[in-house]
Amino acid sequence: MTDARQRLDKWLWFARMARTRVLAQELIANGFVRVDGRKADQASKMVGPGNVLTIALAQKVVVLEILGCAERRGSYPEAQKLYRLISGPEGE
């Protein structure tokens, strides 16, 4: 895990919020992702530790704080270290 910033679509994929990077890009393009309360309009938006994401997934809304960025897509337990769940399925 690194503290550098990275593209929003890549972060969503590495954090296992989307099954593929293309699906992450579609979530962003269709307006289902907000960064610090503002609708993300580009998959290339840079995010990093401290940013708060609001993600509208199928049947649920997840709000999380980014704690770090990864250099590759790892296992689910590794992905969970990239964020702190503020509210959502497990944090409500």
Secondary structure, DSSP 8 states (H G I E B T S, - for coil): -B-S-EEHHHHHHHTTSSSSHHHHHHHHHTT-EEETTEE---TT-EE-TT-EEEEEETTEEEEEEE--B-SS---HHHHHTTEEEEESTTT-
